[in-house]
Amino acid sequence: MSRLDRLARPVKPSGQRHFIIRDPAGVLIDVITPIPPNEEFVGQFAEDALPS
C-alpha cells in the first residue's frame, strides 16, 4: 500500500474516498474517488432505489 493510499481513507460510507490537501497559497484541493458504498449505508434504501 502506498503512502497516498494510506492517507486517502474512505471517509464517507456513501461511496467516496477523499484526499484533501492545502497548497502553499492556502487553497484546499479535494480529490474524490468513487468507491462502492458500505453495506450499512446501502441498507438504508429500498432495493429499487439503488443503481443496478
HTML snippet that shows the backbone in 3Dmol.js (N, CA, C, O; Angstrom):
<script src="https://3Dmol.org/build/3Dmol-min.js"></script>
<div id="view" style="width:600px;height:400px;position:relative"></div>
<script>
const pdb = `
ATOM      1  N   MET A   1       0.863  -1.177   0.000  1.00  0.00           N
ATOM      2  CA  MET A   1       0.000   0.000   0.000  1.00  0.00           C
ATOM      3  C   MET A   1       0.907   1.237   0.000  1.00  0.00           C
ATOM      4  O   MET A   1       1.834   1.342   0.803  1.00  0.00           O
ATOM      5  N   SER A   2       0.624   2.163  -0.908  1.00  0.00           N
ATOM      6  CA  SER A   2       1.440   3.370  -0.979  1.00  0.00           C
ATOM      7  C   SER A   2       1.081   4.344   0.139  1.00  0.00           C
ATOM      8  O   SER A   2       0.035   4.218   0.776  1.00  0.00           O
ATOM      9  N   ARG A   3       1.951   5.304   0.366  1.00  0.00           N
ATOM     10  CA  ARG A   3       1.688   6.329   1.384  1.00  0.00           C
ATOM     11  C   ARG A   3       0.412   7.089   1.061  1.00  0.00           C
ATOM     12  O   ARG A   3      -0.376   7.397   1.956  1.00  0.00           O
ATOM     13  N   LEU A   4       0.207   7.394  -0.223  1.00  0.00           N
ATOM     14  CA  LEU A   4      -1.003   8.109  -0.634  1.00  0.00           C
ATOM     15  C   LEU A   4      -2.251   7.275  -0.341  1.00  0.00           C
ATOM     16  O   LEU A   4      -3.255   7.814   0.126  1.00  0.00           O
ATOM     17  N   ASP A   5      -2.201   5.969  -0.610  1.00  0.00           N
ATOM     18  CA  ASP A   5      -3.344   5.106  -0.308  1.00  0.00           C
ATOM     19  C   ASP A   5      -3.646   5.080   1.181  1.00  0.00           C
ATOM     20  O   ASP A   5      -4.811   5.042   1.577  1.00  0.00           O
ATOM     21  N   ARG A   6      -2.612   5.098   2.008  1.00  0.00           N
ATOM     22  CA  ARG A   6      -2.839   5.105   3.459  1.00  0.00           C
ATOM     23  C   ARG A   6      -3.475   6.415   3.905  1.00  0.00           C
ATOM     24  O   ARG A   6      -4.272   6.427   4.843  1.00  0.00           O
ATOM     25  N   LEU A   7      -3.133   7.511   3.249  1.00  0.00           N
ATOM     26  CA  LEU A   7      -3.684   8.810   3.622  1.00  0.00           C
ATOM     27  C   LEU A   7      -5.104   9.007   3.089  1.00  0.00           C
ATOM     28  O   LEU A   7      -5.901   9.715   3.704  1.00  0.00           O
ATOM     29  N   ALA A   8      -5.422   8.399   1.969  1.00  0.00           N
ATOM     30  CA  ALA A   8      -6.721   8.592   1.318  1.00  0.00           C
ATOM     31  C   ALA A   8      -7.688   7.509   1.795  1.00  0.00           C
ATOM     32  O   ALA A   8      -7.999   6.577   1.054  1.00  0.00           O
ATOM     33  N   ARG A   9      -8.136   7.633   2.975  1.00  0.00           N
ATOM     34  CA  ARG A   9      -9.046   6.653   3.573  1.00  0.00           C
ATOM     35  C   ARG A   9     -10.493   6.995   3.211  1.00  0.00           C
ATOM     36  O   ARG A   9     -10.827   8.167   3.037  1.00  0.00           O
ATOM     37  N   PRO A  10     -11.361   5.969   3.096  1.00  0.00           N
ATOM     38  CA  PRO A  10     -12.773   6.280   2.867  1.00  0.00           C
ATOM     39  C   PRO A  10     -13.329   7.037   4.071  1.00  0.00           C
ATOM     40  O   PRO A  10     -13.206   6.572   5.205  1.00  0.00           O
ATOM     41  N   VAL A  11     -13.922   8.166   3.842  1.00  0.00           N
ATOM     42  CA  VAL A  11     -14.473   8.943   4.935  1.00  0.00           C
ATOM     43  C   VAL A  11     -15.980   9.065   4.831  1.00  0.00           C
ATOM     44  O   VAL A  11     -16.630   9.556   5.754  1.00  0.00           O
ATOM     45  N   LYS A  12     -16.532   8.631   3.735  1.00  0.00           N
ATOM     46  CA  LYS A  12     -17.977   8.699   3.567  1.00  0.00           C
ATOM     47  C   LYS A  12     -18.502   7.298   3.250  1.00  0.00           C
ATOM     48  O   LYS A  12     -18.076   6.685   2.271  1.00  0.00           O
ATOM     49  N   PRO A  13     -19.410   6.795   4.060  1.00  0.00           N
ATOM     50  CA  PRO A  13     -19.949   5.461   3.785  1.00  0.00           C
ATOM     51  C   PRO A  13     -20.770   5.431   2.498  1.00  0.00           C
ATOM     52  O   PRO A  13     -21.117   4.356   2.008  1.00  0.00           O
ATOM     53  N   SER A  14     -21.081   6.609   1.949  1.00  0.00           N
ATOM     54  CA  SER A  14     -21.904   6.681   0.743  1.00  0.00           C
ATOM     55  C   SER A  14     -21.133   6.325  -0.517  1.00  0.00           C
ATOM     56  O   SER A  14     -21.734   6.251  -1.589  1.00  0.00           O
ATOM     57  N   GLY A  15     -19.846   6.104  -0.433  1.00  0.00           N
ATOM     58  CA  GLY A  15     -19.087   5.662  -1.592  1.00  0.00           C
ATOM     59  C   GLY A  15     -18.177   6.719  -2.184  1.00  0.00           C
ATOM     60  O   GLY A  15     -18.115   6.874  -3.404  1.00  0.00           O
ATOM     61  N   GLN A  16     -17.478   7.441  -1.341  1.00  0.00           N
ATOM     62  CA  GLN A  16     -16.497   8.404  -1.816  1.00  0.00           C
ATOM     63  C   GLN A  16     -15.252   8.321  -0.951  1.00  0.00           C
ATOM     64  O   GLN A  16     -15.337   8.216   0.272  1.00  0.00           O
ATOM     65  N   ARG A  17     -14.105   8.371  -1.596  1.00  0.00           N
ATOM     66  CA  ARG A  17     -12.830   8.460  -0.883  1.00  0.00           C
ATOM     67  C   ARG A  17     -12.272   9.840  -1.189  1.00  0.00           C
ATOM     68  O   ARG A  17     -12.179  10.242  -2.349  1.00  0.00           O
ATOM     69  N   HIS A  18     -11.901  10.559  -0.138  1.00  0.00           N
ATOM     70  CA  HIS A  18     -11.386  11.919  -0.285  1.00  0.00           C
ATOM     71  C   HIS A  18      -9.924  11.980   0.100  1.00  0.00           C
ATOM     72  O   HIS A  18      -9.481  11.328   1.046  1.00  0.00           O
ATOM     73  N   PHE A  19      -9.188  12.774  -0.649  1.00  0.00           N
ATOM     74  CA  PHE A  19      -7.834  13.150  -0.266  1.00  0.00           C
ATOM     75  C   PHE A  19      -7.805  14.669  -0.345  1.00  0.00           C
ATOM     76  O   PHE A  19      -7.954  15.238  -1.427  1.00  0.00           O
ATOM     77  N   ILE A  20      -7.617  15.323   0.780  1.00  0.00           N
ATOM     78  CA  ILE A  20      -7.664  16.781   0.833  1.00  0.00           C
ATOM     79  C   ILE A  20      -6.293  17.290   1.231  1.00  0.00           C
ATOM     80  O   ILE A  20      -5.686  16.818   2.193  1.00  0.00           O
ATOM     81  N   ILE A  21      -5.822  18.257   0.473  1.00  0.00           N
ATOM     82  CA  ILE A  21      -4.510  18.850   0.753  1.00  0.00           C
ATOM     83  C   ILE A  21      -4.619  20.358   0.558  1.00  0.00           C
ATOM     84  O   ILE A  21      -5.435  20.836  -0.230  1.00  0.00           O
ATOM     85  N   ARG A  22      -3.799  21.088   1.274  1.00  0.00           N
ATOM     86  CA  ARG A  22      -3.762  22.553   1.137  1.00  0.00           C
ATOM     87  C   ARG A  22      -2.488  22.923   0.375  1.00  0.00           C
ATOM     88  O   ARG A  22      -1.393  22.498   0.745  1.00  0.00           O
ATOM     89  N   ASP A  23      -2.635  23.712  -0.686  1.00  0.00           N
ATOM     90  CA  ASP A  23      -1.456  24.129  -1.446  1.00  0.00           C
ATOM     91  C   ASP A  23      -0.745  25.275  -0.716  1.00  0.00           C
ATOM     92  O   ASP A  23      -1.280  25.811   0.254  1.00  0.00           O
ATOM     93  N   PRO A  24       0.436  25.649  -1.166  1.00  0.00           N
ATOM     94  CA  PRO A  24       1.193  26.696  -0.464  1.00  0.00           C
ATOM     95  C   PRO A  24       0.459  28.036  -0.349  1.00  0.00           C
ATOM     96  O   PRO A  24       0.737  28.815   0.563  1.00  0.00           O
ATOM     97  N   ALA A  25      -0.470  28.307  -1.260  1.00  0.00           N
ATOM     98  CA  ALA A  25      -1.236  29.562  -1.205  1.00  0.00           C
ATOM     99  C   ALA A  25      -2.430  29.452  -0.268  1.00  0.00           C
ATOM    100  O   ALA A  25      -3.143  30.434  -0.061  1.00  0.00           O
ATOM    101  N   GLY A  26      -2.657  28.270   0.303  1.00  0.00           N
ATOM    102  CA  GLY A  26      -3.765  28.091   1.238  1.00  0.00           C
ATOM    103  C   GLY A  26      -5.039  27.556   0.618  1.00  0.00           C
ATOM    104  O   GLY A  26      -6.051  27.423   1.307  1.00  0.00           O
ATOM    105  N   VAL A  27      -5.010  27.240  -0.687  1.00  0.00           N
ATOM    106  CA  VAL A  27      -6.189  26.707  -1.370  1.00  0.00           C
ATOM    107  C   VAL A  27      -6.318  25.220  -1.047  1.00  0.00           C
ATOM    108  O   VAL A  27      -5.349  24.469  -1.161  1.00  0.00           O
ATOM    109  N   LEU A  28      -7.530  24.795  -0.640  1.00  0.00           N
ATOM    110  CA  LEU A  28      -7.769  23.378  -0.383  1.00  0.00           C
ATOM    111  C   LEU A  28      -8.092  22.665  -1.691  1.00  0.00           C
ATOM    112  O   LEU A  28      -8.896  23.145  -2.491  1.00  0.00           O
ATOM    113  N   ILE A  29      -7.460  21.521  -1.896  1.00  0.00           N
ATOM    114  CA  ILE A  29      -7.713  20.699  -3.070  1.00  0.00           C
ATOM    115  C   ILE A  29      -8.299  19.393  -2.565  1.00  0.00           C
ATOM    116  O   ILE A  29      -7.681  18.699  -1.758  1.00  0.00           O
ATOM    117  N   ASP A  30      -9.493  19.059  -3.041  1.00  0.00           N
ATOM    118  CA  ASP A  30     -10.210  17.860  -2.610  1.00  0.00           C
ATOM    119  C   ASP A  30     -10.321  16.914  -3.796  1.00  0.00           C
ATOM    120  O   ASP A  30     -11.071  17.179  -4.735  1.00  0.00           O
ATOM    121  N   VAL A  31      -9.584  15.822  -3.760  1.00  0.00           N
ATOM    122  CA  VAL A  31      -9.624  14.813  -4.814  1.00  0.00           C
ATOM    123  C   VAL A  31     -10.590  13.723  -4.347  1.00  0.00           C
ATOM    124  O   VAL A  31     -10.402  13.136  -3.282  1.00  0.00           O
ATOM    125  N   ILE A  32     -11.625  13.455  -5.150  1.00  0.00           N
ATOM    126  CA  ILE A  32     -12.657  12.488  -4.775  1.00  0.00           C
ATOM    127  C   ILE A  32     -12.621  11.321  -5.749  1.00  0.00           C
ATOM    128  O   ILE A  32     -12.608  11.508  -6.965  1.00  0.00           O
ATOM    129  N   THR A  33     -12.604  10.112  -5.195  1.00  0.00           N
ATOM    130  CA  THR A  33     -12.656   8.889  -5.988  1.00  0.00           C
ATOM    131  C   THR A  33     -13.906   8.112  -5.592  1.00  0.00           C
ATOM    132  O   THR A  33     -14.088   7.807  -4.414  1.00  0.00           O
ATOM    133  N   PRO A  34     -14.774   7.785  -6.556  1.00  0.00           N
ATOM    134  CA  PRO A  34     -15.939   6.962  -6.218  1.00  0.00           C
ATOM    135  C   PRO A  34     -15.507   5.543  -5.834  1.00  0.00           C
ATOM    136  O   PRO A  34     -14.668   4.938  -6.501  1.00  0.00           O
ATOM    137  N   ILE A  35     -16.084   5.031  -4.763  1.00  0.00           N
ATOM    138  CA  ILE A  35     -15.859   3.652  -4.321  1.00  0.00           C
ATOM    139  C   ILE A  35     -17.222   3.061  -3.976  1.00  0.00           C
ATOM    140  O   ILE A  35     -18.175   3.813  -3.773  1.00  0.00           O
ATOM    141  N   PRO A  36     -17.340   1.751  -3.905  1.00  0.00           N
ATOM    142  CA  PRO A  36     -18.633   1.168  -3.535  1.00  0.00           C
ATOM    143  C   PRO A  36     -19.041   1.599  -2.127  1.00  0.00           C
ATOM    144  O   PRO A  36     -18.207   1.625  -1.222  1.00  0.00           O
ATOM    145  N   PRO A  37     -20.323   1.938  -1.935  1.00  0.00           N
ATOM    146  CA  PRO A  37     -20.784   2.302  -0.589  1.00  0.00           C
ATOM    147  C   PRO A  37     -20.767   1.080   0.327  1.00  0.00           C
ATOM    148  O   PRO A  37     -20.841  -0.060  -0.129  1.00  0.00           O
ATOM    149  N   ASN A  38     -20.668   1.349   1.638  1.00  0.00           N
ATOM    150  CA  ASN A  38     -20.658   0.215   2.564  1.00  0.00           C
ATOM    151  C   ASN A  38     -22.075  -0.342   2.738  1.00  0.00           C
ATOM    152  O   ASN A  38     -23.061   0.318   2.409  1.00  0.00           O
ATOM    153  N   GLU A  39     -22.153  -1.553   3.254  1.00  0.00           N
ATOM    154  CA  GLU A  39     -23.437  -2.251   3.366  1.00  0.00           C
ATOM    155  C   GLU A  39     -24.417  -1.538   4.287  1.00  0.00           C
ATOM    156  O   GLU A  39     -25.620  -1.539   4.028  1.00  0.00           O
ATOM    157  N   GLU A  40     -23.921  -0.934   5.352  1.00  0.00           N
ATOM    158  CA  GLU A  40     -24.791  -0.215   6.284  1.00  0.00           C
ATOM    159  C   GLU A  40     -25.478   0.956   5.573  1.00  0.00           C
ATOM    160  O   GLU A  40     -26.670   1.189   5.769  1.00  0.00           O
ATOM    161  N   PHE A  41     -24.735   1.680   4.759  1.00  0.00           N
ATOM    162  CA  PHE A  41     -25.304   2.806   4.024  1.00  0.00           C
ATOM    163  C   PHE A  41     -26.343   2.316   3.016  1.00  0.00           C
ATOM    164  O   PHE A  41     -27.437   2.873   2.925  1.00  0.00           O
ATOM    165  N   VAL A  42     -25.999   1.279   2.263  1.00  0.00           N
ATOM    166  CA  VAL A  42     -26.906   0.734   1.244  1.00  0.00           C
ATOM    167  C   VAL A  42     -28.185   0.202   1.892  1.00  0.00           C
ATOM    168  O   VAL A  42     -29.260   0.293   1.300  1.00  0.00           O
ATOM    169  N   GLY A  43     -28.076  -0.353   3.104  1.00  0.00           N
ATOM    170  CA  GLY A  43     -29.227  -0.923   3.791  1.00  0.00           C
ATOM    171  C   GLY A  43     -30.304   0.087   4.151  1.00  0.00           C
ATOM    172  O   GLY A  43     -31.411  -0.306   4.521  1.00  0.00           O
ATOM    173  N   GLN A  44     -30.008   1.378   4.052  1.00  0.00           N
ATOM    174  CA  GLN A  44     -30.989   2.420   4.374  1.00  0.00           C
ATOM    175  C   GLN A  44     -31.965   2.681   3.234  1.00  0.00           C
ATOM    176  O   GLN A  44     -32.933   3.420   3.411  1.00  0.00           O
ATOM    177  N   PHE A  45     -31.729   2.092   2.077  1.00  0.00           N
ATOM    178  CA  PHE A  45     -32.518   2.405   0.887  1.00  0.00           C
ATOM    179  C   PHE A  45     -33.322   1.205   0.415  1.00  0.00           C
ATOM    180  O   PHE A  45     -32.925   0.058   0.619  1.00  0.00           O
ATOM    181  N   ALA A  46     -34.442   1.478  -0.210  1.00  0.00           N
ATOM    182  CA  ALA A  46     -35.247   0.408  -0.805  1.00  0.00           C
ATOM    183  C   ALA A  46     -34.454  -0.182  -1.966  1.00  0.00           C
ATOM    184  O   ALA A  46     -33.718   0.530  -2.648  1.00  0.00           O
ATOM    185  N   GLU A  47     -34.604  -1.467  -2.182  1.00  0.00           N
ATOM    186  CA  GLU A  47     -33.866  -2.169  -3.230  1.00  0.00           C
ATOM    187  C   GLU A  47     -34.023  -1.522  -4.601  1.00  0.00           C
ATOM    188  O   GLU A  47     -33.066  -1.443  -5.371  1.00  0.00           O
ATOM    189  N   ASP A  48     -35.241  -1.056  -4.904  1.00  0.00           N
ATOM    190  CA  ASP A  48     -35.466  -0.462  -6.233  1.00  0.00           C
ATOM    191  C   ASP A  48     -34.922   0.964  -6.353  1.00  0.00           C
ATOM    192  O   ASP A  48     -34.956   1.541  -7.440  1.00  0.00           O
ATOM    193  N   ALA A  49     -34.420   1.542  -5.256  1.00  0.00           N
ATOM    194  CA  ALA A  49     -33.847   2.888  -5.309  1.00  0.00           C
ATOM    195  C   ALA A  49     -32.348   2.858  -5.594  1.00  0.00           C
ATOM    196  O   ALA A  49     -31.739   3.905  -5.811  1.00  0.00           O
ATOM    197  N   LEU A  50     -31.755   1.679  -5.595  1.00  0.00           N
ATOM    198  CA  LEU A  50     -30.314   1.558  -5.809  1.00  0.00           C
ATOM    199  C   LEU A  50     -29.996   1.378  -7.288  1.00  0.00           C
ATOM    200  O   LEU A  50     -30.782   0.780  -8.023  1.00  0.00           O
ATOM    201  N   PRO A  51     -28.849   1.892  -7.729  1.00  0.00           N
ATOM    202  CA  PRO A  51     -28.462   1.671  -9.118  1.00  0.00           C
ATOM    203  C   PRO A  51     -28.162   0.193  -9.346  1.00  0.00           C
ATOM    204  O   PRO A  51     -27.722  -0.518  -8.442  1.00  0.00           O
ATOM    205  N   SER A  52     -28.409  -0.241 -10.554  1.00  0.00           N
ATOM    206  CA  SER A  52     -28.161  -1.672 -10.850  1.00  0.00           C
ATOM    207  C   SER A  52     -26.785  -1.902 -11.416  1.00  0.00           C
ATOM    208  O   SER A  52     -26.423  -3.040 -11.716  1.00  0.00           O
TER     209      SER A  52
END
`;
const viewer = $3Dmol.createViewer("view");
viewer.addModel(pdb, "pdb");
viewer.setStyle({}, {cartoon: {color: "spectrum"}});
viewer.zoomTo();
viewer.render();
</script>
